[in-house]
Amino acid sequence: MYHVYIIQSLNFPNRFYTGYTEDVKKRLRSHNHGQDVYTNKYKPWKIKTIITFNNRQRALDFERYLKSPSGRAFAKKRL
């Protein structure tokens, strides 16, 4: 399974990060241990949304969409 996830910073609630992974728990641990340059300074993180796909390319396409301006607006309003 392929997952697109949105995490939210606990210390900076207006900060979100969108990513793709095959193992959400492992990836969240990675974010919370400071192993990601983009999320290190806003840790700790909690999972806000997980969307699961059977198709890897669809998951990657949806992640790319959520990182676009219209995708961020969609996520803010719907997810």
N, C-alpha and C positions, 0 to 999 in steps of 0.2 A: 504494500500500500504506500501511497505517496501523500504527503501532508503539506498543506500550506497553512501557516500559523501566524497569528498576530499575538505579540506579547506586549504587556504594558509595564512600565516601570513603577515600582511601588513608591519610590522616593520622589519621582517626577511624574505624576499621573497623566500629564499631557504628552508624555513621550511614548511612542509606540514603535514597534519594529515588526516588519513582515518578512517571513522567510519560508523556505522550502526544506523539507527533510523527510527521511524515511523512518526516523526514530525521534519522536517529539520529546520524550523524557530526557534522552541523552543530549539533545540539542539545547533544551532549557538549562540543563546542568552546565553545559558549555558557556552559555550566556551568563549565568549566575556566578561562574568561577572566573569571569573576566578573560576568557579565551577568544573573544571576538572584539576586534578593534572598534567597531561601530557601536557596540552596546556596553562596553566596559564601564564607561563613566556614569551610566544611568542604572546600574544594577542595585538591588535585586529586581528580578522580573517575575511576572506571573503570566500565565496563559490567559488570553482573553478569548481567542477563537481558534478552532482547528477545523479545517475543511479537508476531507479525505477524498482521494481520487484513486481509481484503478489504473489510470493511464498517466504515465510519467510526464509526457509532453503537455497534457491538459493541465496538470498541476503547475508545471513551469510557466505555461501561458497565463494561468490565473494569477500566479505570484507576480508576474511582470505587469499584468493589468492592475493589481492592487497597489503597485508602486507608482503607477501613473497618476496624474492629477485627478482624472475622473474616477479612477479606482480608489484613491484615498477618500474622495467624497462619498463614494458608495459604501466603503467600509465604515466610515464615521457615522453614516446615517443608518445602515442596515446591519452591521456586524458589531 
